[in-house]
């Protein structure tokens, strides 16, 4: 009888845990985004941008959204660090790809980098969210322009969930919508990529 | 801008750039961060042509890429133009220009470093008058 109830209790209180990796070229705003997510969901003050140094290694954030635990891994974006990204694909349930909307020069490089991610077998079927960041800045490319470039990869994405959303990681606009979109897709995709179950 | 494939395929060129940048960073004038004078900077702003420490590189990135374009000496692939800019400028020449009117009392404190860097490059508060000169003339 005890086992029955303790088992039931454990089942009732367990939480689904999803892992999200935040990728993108250097200076796209990945760490600023993570800081903003922590501010929205945990209520801690985000680090001011001038205190954010280039990430060498990674930053981690843990938040709860829709009763699921979300582990966010913000990986460094420098050239040499990008080769480490594929070590994380196996364990992730969702990918956030941050694009610097101010960086007209590197948009093509950005697209190629993204293409390599979605073509990787270990990341197959994982929902991907592209975020056109820095929408607050003057001279930022509009989402439509960015979509046009990334639509060329749409075929490789196949049936998986993907979307481009505008955000300003600096001011927090669109951040909550973005997180909620991704969490919903990961929950829907749980047959394919089952979450980890953890006690609350 | 060259494609990523083309850039990584050119290993020889990357090795050459790493060597040039390594030698530049070892020059006495580039051994200290151009802004806070911390030892052994491993980051750079290639459009300004200066070597900076990781903390100052964070402040530079927050200025926006229209003012400063930050790259890592060790972790990034460089283009020939970017390397050339570092060769032409360097910390000494850059500071002759950017700190021409800086008084000793105006040197940054650890606490106000972000505002100081903003004054230096965004408001050009200490820079020479007139347009940016060719670095060779400094």
HADDOCK unambig.tbl for C-alpha pairs under 7 A between the chains (distance, minus, plus):
assign (segid A and resid 49 and name CA) (segid B and resid 62 and name CA) 5.77 0.50 0.50
assign (segid A and resid 50 and name CA) (segid B and resid 58 and name CA) 5.72 0.50 0.50
assign (segid A and resid 50 and name CA) (segid B and resid 59 and name CA) 4.39 0.50 0.50
assign (segid A and resid 50 and name CA) (segid B and resid 62 and name CA) 5.36 0.50 0.50
assign (segid A and resid 50 and name CA) (segid B and resid 114 and name CA) 6.56 0.50 0.50
assign (segid A and resid 51 and name CA) (segid B and resid 58 and name CA) 6.36 0.50 0.50
assign (segid A and resid 51 and name CA) (segid B and resid 59 and name CA) 6.73 0.50 0.50
assign (segid A and resid 52 and name CA) (segid B and resid 58 and name CA) 5.43 0.50 0.50
assign (segid A and resid 53 and name CA) (segid B and resid 54 and name CA) 6.34 0.50 0.50
assign (segid A and resid 53 and name CA) (segid B and resid 55 and name CA) 5.91 0.50 0.50
assign (segid A and resid 53 and name CA) (segid B and resid 57 and name CA) 6.53 0.50 0.50
assign (segid A and resid 53 and name CA) (segid B and resid 58 and name CA) 3.96 0.50 0.50
assign (segid A and resid 54 and name CA) (segid B and resid 58 and name CA) 6.17 0.50 0.50
assign (segid A and resid 78 and name CA) (segid B and resid 75 and name CA) 5.78 0.50 0.50
assign (segid A and resid 78 and name CA) (segid B and resid 76 and name CA) 5.70 0.50 0.50
assign (segid A and resid 79 and name CA) (segid B and resid 75 and name CA) 5.84 0.50 0.50
assign (segid A and resid 79 and name CA) (segid B and resid 76 and name CA) 4.74 0.50 0.50
assign (segid A and resid 79 and name CA) (segid B and resid 77 and name CA) 6.28 0.50 0.50
assign (segid A and resid 80 and name CA) (segid B and resid 75 and name CA) 4.85 0.50 0.50
assign (segid A and resid 80 and name CA) (segid B and resid 76 and name CA) 6.10 0.50 0.50
assign (segid A and resid 81 and name CA) (segid B and resid 75 and name CA) 6.94 0.50 0.50
assign (segid A and resid 109 and name CA) (segid B and resid 3 and name CA) 6.44 0.50 0.50
assign (segid A and resid 109 and name CA) (segid B and resid 4 and name CA) 6.39 0.50 0.50
